[in-house]
Amino acid sequence: MRFIANIVDSIVIAVVIGLLTTVIYGQFFLDDQLYNPLDFLSWLYFIIVPAVWMGYTLGKKAMDIRIARVDGEKVTIKTMLLRQVLANFIYLLTLGIGIIVSAFMVGIREDKRAMHDFIAGTYVTYESPYEYQSPEPKEELV
């Protein structure tokens, strides 16, 4: 479900950035550049949208999953910065090995938490943010 949600999010981001690139530069993709200056919008999307939309992105909402914090608190910008920026930095430092390890963690672990979930203290759940949640902090399944 996470993978499909990421595909949906990637399509949405690609279309939005492509349309903005068309308006600004006159072409959907910048063929002569490795980096589109508007690519930072994807980072903002994955940081801001879950923080203001109870852990959902468009893709996660379509798959009926969301990001939640282990302690039961609301997902914040700080949480998402840790989850996205710090985790991606670690994945970059490990030359992509961290991504492979995370994929195995999601596939093998009972709690389905990846490295970026441990870094940010999050997990992905089917539970609605409006369902009753115990005031007790959730224990990590390790």
C-alpha positions in Angstrom: 0.0 0.0 0.0 2.9 2.4 0.8 4.4 1.7 -2.6 1.2 2.4 -4.5 0.6 5.5 -2.4 4.1 6.8 -3.3 3.3 6.1 -7.0 0.1 8.2 -6.8 2.0 11.0 -4.9 4.8 10.9 -7.5 2.3 11.2 -10.4 0.5 14.1 -8.7 3.8 15.9 -8.0 5.2 15.3 -11.5 2.0 16.7 -13.1 2.0 19.8 -10.9 5.7 20.5 -11.3 5.4 19.8 -15.1 2.5 22.2 -15.4 4.4 24.9 -13.5 7.5 24.2 -15.6 5.4 24.7 -18.7 4.0 28.0 -17.5 7.4 29.3 -16.4 9.8 27.8 -18.9 7.5 26.9 -21.9 8.1 23.1 -21.7 6.8 20.3 -19.5 10.3 18.8 -18.8 13.5 20.7 -18.7 15.5 18.6 -21.2 18.8 20.6 -20.8 18.9 20.5 -17.0 19.5 17.7 -14.6 17.7 19.6 -11.9 14.4 21.5 -12.2 14.4 24.5 -9.7 10.8 23.6 -8.9 11.7 20.1 -7.6 11.8 21.6 -4.1 8.0 21.5 -4.2 8.0 17.7 -3.8 10.0 18.1 -0.6 7.4 20.7 0.6 4.6 18.4 -0.4 5.9 15.4 1.7 6.6 17.7 4.7 3.7 20.1 4.8 0.7 18.0 3.5 1.0 15.2 6.1 1.5 17.8 8.9 -1.6 19.7 8.1 -3.8 16.8 6.9 -3.5 14.4 9.9 -0.7 12.3 8.3 -2.3 11.9 4.9 -0.9 12.7 1.5 -3.1 12.3 -1.6 -1.6 8.9 -2.3 -2.0 7.7 1.3 -5.6 9.0 1.4 -6.3 7.1 -1.8 -4.9 3.9 -0.2 -6.6 4.7 3.1 -3.4 4.8 5.1 -1.7 7.6 7.0 1.4 8.5 9.0 1.0 8.5 12.7 3.3 9.2 15.6 4.2 6.4 18.0 3.4 8.5 21.0 -0.1 9.3 19.7 0.5 13.0 19.2 -0.3 14.8 15.9 2.2 14.6 13.1 4.1 17.9 12.9 6.4 19.7 10.5 9.3 18.7 12.8 8.2 15.1 12.6 8.0 15.2 8.8 11.3 17.0 8.5 13.0 14.2 10.5 11.1 11.6 8.4 11.9 13.1 5.0 15.1 15.1 5.2 17.2 13.3 7.8 16.1 9.9 6.5 16.9 10.8 2.9 20.3 12.2 4.0 21.0 8.8 5.7 19.9 6.9 2.5 22.2 9.1 0.5 25.1 8.5 2.9 24.6 4.7 2.6 24.5 5.0 -1.2 20.9 3.6 -1.3 21.6 0.6 0.9 19.4 2.2 3.6 16.4 2.2 1.2 16.9 -1.5 0.6 17.1 -2.2 4.3 14.0 -0.1 4.9 12.1 -2.1 2.2 13.0 -5.3 3.9 12.0 -3.9 7.3 8.5 -3.0 6.0 8.2 -6.4 4.4 9.5 -8.5 7.4 8.7 -6.6 10.6 5.4 -7.1 12.2 5.0 -3.3 12.8 6.0 -2.5 9.2 8.2 0.4 10.4 11.1 1.4 8.1 14.3 3.3 9.0 12.6 6.7 8.4 9.8 5.7 10.8 12.2 4.9 13.6 14.1 8.2 13.0 10.9 10.2 13.2 9.0 8.1 15.7 6.3 7.3 13.3 4.4 4.4 11.7 1.9 4.0 8.9 -1.5 2.8 9.8 -5.0 2.1 8.5 -6.5 3.7 11.6 -8.4 6.9 11.1 -7.2 9.9 13.0 -10.8 10.3 14.3 -11.0 6.9 15.9 -10.7 6.7 19.7 -7.0 6.7 20.7 -5.9 5.9 24.2 -4.3 8.7 26.1 -1.5 6.3 26.9 1.5 6.5 24.6 1.7 3.6 22.3 4.5 1.1 22.9 6.9 0.3 20.1 6.8 -3.3 18.9 10.5 -4.2 18.8 
